[in-house]
Amino acid sequence: MRLCRDAGPVAGHIGVTPLELLMSNSPASNTQSALRRWRANLILAAVCVVAVALAVSACSDSSTGSSNTARGPTHGSTGSVTAGSTRSAPATTDDTNGYPPGPPARRPPRHMRYALGPVRVVRRAYQSAPGLELTTATTPSAIATSPRFVLLLRHDTVIGEEFVDPRPRGGTLVTRHGFPTYIRAANQSCWQRLASSDPRNLVNVPGPFPENGKVRPLPSTRHTSHAVIEARSAFWFLPSQVKASPIVNNKSFLFLTINPDTHEIESITVKKPDPAVHARLLVKTLPVGPKLPTPTPSCTPA
């Protein structure tokens, strides 16, 4: 700022134009010297103006920051919970079966939310769907005796899921957003938490529907559209008759049959690198959100 103060006495000479200097009675050498001084003063004044503007801006920002700090975080700031917050509700004993919420299962690597080709419009079709049922039953009367997934949706995101297998060696799996997967084996009334490495973990919660993965459109017909999703989830083998194995746990291929008019999925055919894994799931939109079971009581450790 001293530079600007020193420029004060000479700033008045800036009003002298080069034409006036040339028309003065001074010798040519004096005229050239005055012209150089005029240019120097002009540059100095411009520098001072920029410096003052930057100083004023810095003071204003500092004042605003201190004011916000004094007031504290507002309801819309990061770190506060508002009425429209998307944070999970506090864990309760009913939700966690007496356990802490973690550790969660090992979920597929995070990657971009794929929305290629028909999958983009499919997700849009489920924005208002409260839930889905994916069943191997081919008739309504066979649903109760057939393996099925029940999905609780919020927009197109799966926030809760249940898998029911009524077969003799089956059982029930359930999970919710932020909690591990629990299993109730056949002919038992208590629940047990699955280990995080167990391939039966329902790792698509939370996640979009259809599941994330590499999408490839397939040849379509006039009445149906087709696509395949290569998902990094192991649990899709559950509706088949195959037990978990390293080859089964590798990845899942979900072949979608889509209604081109409603953009809803009619069926999902599950395949694996193991050709023995094969299951066809009919997809039905539920009129209301499904009520998932609460995993209580817990099994007594052996």
C-alpha positions as a printed Julia matrix, in Angstrom:
302×3 Matrix{Float64}:
   0.0     0.0     0.0
   3.01    2.29    0.38
   3.45    2.1    -3.35
  -0.05    3.45   -3.83
   0.55    6.29   -1.37
   3.73    7.27   -3.18
   1.81    7.34   -6.41
  -0.56   10.0    -5.06
   1.49   13.07   -5.95
   2.14   11.92   -9.47
  -1.34   10.61  -10.13
  -2.45   14.09  -11.01
  -0.13   14.1   -14.01
  -2.05   11.27  -15.56
  -4.57   13.79  -16.79
  -1.9    15.19  -19.16
  -2.35   13.52  -22.5
   0.51   12.6   -24.83
  -0.8    15.14  -27.36
  -0.49   17.96  -24.81
   3.05   16.88  -24.05
   3.99   16.93  -27.72
   2.48   20.38  -28.18
   4.31   21.84  -25.18
   7.2    24.32  -25.63
   9.69   21.92  -23.98
  12.57   20.53  -26.03
  12.15   17.18  -27.74
  14.21   15.36  -25.11
  12.05   16.76  -22.32
   8.93   15.76  -24.22
  10.09   12.17  -24.55
  11.04   12.06  -20.87
   7.64   13.4   -19.85
   5.93   10.85  -22.07
   7.84    8.03  -20.38
   6.91    9.39  -16.95
   3.26    9.6   -18.01
   3.29    5.97  -19.09
   4.97    4.88  -15.85
   2.42    6.78  -13.77
  -0.43    5.22  -15.73
   0.87    1.69  -15.09
   1.47    2.46  -11.4
  -2.06    3.77  -10.96
  -3.55    0.65  -12.6
  -1.54   -1.58  -10.27
  -2.8     0.35   -7.26
  -6.41    0.05   -8.36
  -6.09   -3.76   -8.73
  -4.35   -4.06   -5.34
  -7.05   -2.08   -3.57
  -9.81   -4.17   -5.19
  -8.16   -7.43   -4.09
  -7.73   -6.13   -0.54
 -11.4    -5.14   -0.3
 -12.48   -8.55   -1.63
 -10.3   -10.39    0.88
 -11.68   -8.38    3.77
 -15.24   -9.09    2.63
 -14.64  -12.86    2.42
 -13.02  -12.9     5.86
 -15.94  -11.04    7.36
 -18.48  -13.43    5.79
 -16.62  -16.51    7.01
 -16.37  -15.25   10.57
 -20.05  -14.39   10.55
 -21.03  -17.9     9.43
 -18.75  -19.43   12.06
 -20.34  -17.36   14.79
 -23.83  -18.41   13.76
 -22.9   -22.11   13.58
 -24.09  -24.63   10.95
 -27.51  -24.03    9.5
 -30.14  -26.66    8.9
 -29.09  -26.98    5.27
 -25.38  -27.36    5.96
 -23.4   -30.57    5.79
 -23.3   -32.56    9.0
 -26.79  -31.76   10.2
 -29.86  -33.98    9.97
 -32.91  -32.37    8.43
 -36.4   -33.49    7.69
 -35.37  -34.3     4.12
 -32.12  -36.03    5.1
 -31.31  -39.33    3.41
 -29.41  -40.68    6.41
 -30.58  -43.95    7.89
 -32.68  -43.82   11.01
 -30.95  -44.78   14.29
 -30.55  -48.5    14.66
 -33.04  -50.26   16.88
 -32.93  -53.66   18.55
 -35.68  -54.9    16.25
 -33.7   -54.0    13.12
 -30.34  -55.34   14.28
 -31.5   -58.37   16.26
 -29.52  -57.11   19.23
 -26.33  -56.79   17.21
 -24.55  -53.61   16.14
 -25.3   -52.66   12.51
 -21.94  -53.85   11.14
 -19.89  -55.24    9.73
 -21.67  -55.21    6.37
 -21.19  -57.92    3.81
 -18.52  -57.62    1.18
 -20.29  -55.78   -1.58
 -19.25  -55.52   -5.23
 -16.7   -52.8    -6.06
 -18.24  -49.37   -6.38
 -18.44  -48.15   -9.93
 -20.53  -45.82  -12.01
 -24.27  -46.34  -11.96
 -24.71  -47.97  -15.36
 -27.72  -46.72  -17.31
 -27.14  -47.9   -20.85
 -29.79  -48.58  -23.45
 -32.97  -50.21  -22.11
 -31.78  -50.21  -18.47
 -32.09  -46.43  -18.3
 -35.79  -46.44  -19.16
 -36.41  -49.53  -17.0
 -35.19  -47.74  -13.89
 -37.36  -44.79  -14.77
 -40.38  -47.13  -14.92
 -39.83  -48.2   -11.3
 -39.53  -44.7    -9.82
 -42.92  -45.0    -8.12
 -42.98  -48.78   -7.49
 -43.12  -49.62   -3.73
 -41.84  -53.16   -4.14
 -41.24  -56.14   -6.4
 -41.58  -59.89   -6.26
 -39.21  -62.08   -8.29
 -40.43  -65.67   -8.25
 -39.66  -68.92  -10.01
 -43.36  -69.83   -9.92
 -45.04  -70.02  -13.31
 -48.57  -69.78  -11.88
 -49.99  -67.76   -8.96
 -50.91  -70.92   -7.1
 -47.28  -72.07   -7.08
 -45.81  -68.9    -5.53
 -46.1   -70.13   -1.94
 -44.05  -73.23   -2.72
 -41.46  -71.6    -5.0
 -38.22  -69.69   -4.24
 -38.69  -65.95   -4.52
 -37.09  -62.59   -3.83
 -39.13  -59.77   -2.29
 -37.7   -56.28   -2.81
 -38.62  -53.13   -0.92
 -38.03  -50.11   -3.18
 -37.64  -46.4    -2.68
 -37.78  -44.86   -6.14
 -35.64  -47.33   -8.12
 -33.36  -48.22   -5.2
 -33.58  -51.47   -3.24
 -33.57  -50.56    0.48
 -34.65  -53.94    1.85
 -34.82  -57.5     0.58
 -36.05  -60.95    1.56
 -35.36  -64.29   -0.08
 -37.75  -67.11    0.73
 -36.89  -70.7    -0.15
 -39.69  -73.08    0.97
 -37.81  -76.17   -0.21
 -36.84  -78.76    2.44
 -33.27  -77.46    2.78
 -34.16  -73.86    2.17
 -34.73  -70.97    4.55
 -35.33  -67.25    4.7
 -32.81  -64.44    4.25
 -33.46  -60.79    5.06
 -31.49  -57.57    5.04
 -32.11  -53.85    5.2
 -30.13  -50.78    4.19
 -27.17  -50.45    6.54
 -27.51  -53.85    8.22
 -26.07  -57.31    7.62
 -27.97  -60.28    6.18
 -29.7   -62.7     8.56
 -30.82  -66.25    7.85
 -33.51  -68.42    9.38
 -32.93  -72.02    8.37
 -35.78  -74.36    7.52
 -37.63  -75.77   10.54
 -36.06  -73.15   12.84
 -37.58  -70.11   14.51
 -34.39  -68.19   15.34
 -32.16  -66.03   13.16
 -28.42  -66.0    12.66
 -26.24  -63.33   11.1
 -24.32  -64.43    8.0
 -20.57  -63.98    7.9
 -19.53  -61.09    5.67
 -17.81  -63.51    3.26
 -20.87  -65.77    2.87
 -21.98  -65.85   -0.82
 -25.63  -65.84    0.28
 -25.39  -62.22    1.46
 -27.91  -60.01   -0.33
 -25.29  -57.51   -1.41
 -27.54  -55.57   -3.82
 -28.96  -53.64   -0.83
 -28.69  -50.72   -1.13
 -28.47  -50.45   -4.88
 -30.46  -49.73   -8.02
 -32.93  -52.03   -9.7
 -31.96  -53.59  -12.02
 -28.62  -54.21  -10.4
 -25.42  -52.45  -11.39
 -23.17  -54.19  -13.87
 -21.96  -54.23  -17.42
 -24.98  -53.88  -19.69
 -25.19  -55.29  -23.19
 -28.34  -54.93  -25.32
 -29.43  -58.11  -27.09
 -31.45  -58.56  -30.29
 -35.07  -57.65  -29.64
 -38.37  -58.58  -31.21
 -41.48  -56.58  -31.91
 -43.06  -57.57  -28.6
 -40.07  -57.79  -26.23
 -36.71  -56.1   -25.64
 -33.72  -57.97  -24.3
 -30.52  -57.09  -22.45
 -27.99  -58.84  -20.23
 -26.32  -57.47  -17.1
 -23.03  -58.92  -15.89
 -23.29  -58.4   -12.13
 -20.62  -58.94   -9.51
 -23.02  -60.57   -7.04
 -22.98  -64.22   -6.01
 -26.38  -64.6    -4.33
 -28.35  -64.95   -7.57
 -27.6   -68.71   -7.52
 -30.05  -69.11   -4.6
 -33.22  -69.94   -6.63
 -31.42  -72.75   -8.47
 -30.6   -76.2    -7.14
 -26.84  -75.55   -7.09
 -24.87  -75.02   -3.89
 -22.3   -72.24   -3.46
 -18.87  -72.93   -4.95
 -15.93  -70.81   -6.18
 -17.17  -70.96   -9.76
 -20.7   -70.04   -8.68
 -19.45  -67.1    -6.62
 -17.58  -65.51   -9.52
 -20.29  -63.43  -11.2
 -23.92  -63.52  -12.33
 -25.47  -62.96  -15.73
 -28.98  -61.5   -15.6
 -30.86  -61.84  -18.89
 -33.72  -59.34  -18.92
 -36.94  -59.64  -20.91
 -38.51  -56.17  -21.06
 -41.96  -55.03  -22.11
 -41.29  -52.33  -24.74
 -44.58  -50.55  -23.96
 -44.31  -50.23  -20.17
 -40.49  -50.61  -19.98
 -41.0   -52.98  -17.03
 -39.13  -56.26  -16.71
 -41.24  -59.34  -17.39
 -38.65  -61.91  -16.38
 -35.0   -62.33  -15.35
 -33.11  -65.46  -16.34
 -30.14  -66.07  -14.04
 -27.04  -67.82  -15.36
 -23.53  -68.32  -14.02
 -20.14  -69.43  -15.29
 -21.3   -72.77  -13.88
 -23.82  -73.95  -16.53
 -25.74  -75.86  -13.85
 -26.98  -72.56  -12.41
 -30.17  -71.6   -14.16
 -33.29  -69.92  -12.81
 -36.06  -67.95  -14.46
 -37.67  -65.31  -12.24
 -40.98  -63.71  -13.16
 -41.09  -60.06  -12.05
 -44.25  -58.63  -10.52
 -44.78  -55.09   -9.22
 -46.41  -55.07   -5.79
 -49.25  -52.59   -5.1
 -47.86  -51.69   -1.65
 -44.47  -51.89   -0.01
 -43.8   -55.38    1.39
 -43.42  -55.9     5.14
 -40.1   -57.64    5.65
 -39.61  -59.92    8.66
 -37.69  -58.73   11.69
 -34.78  -61.09   12.49
 -35.73  -61.9    16.09
 -35.16  -63.89   18.19
 -31.51  -64.66   17.61
 -30.11  -68.15   17.75
 -28.16  -69.02   20.86
 -24.48  -69.44   20.01
 -23.3   -73.03   20.21
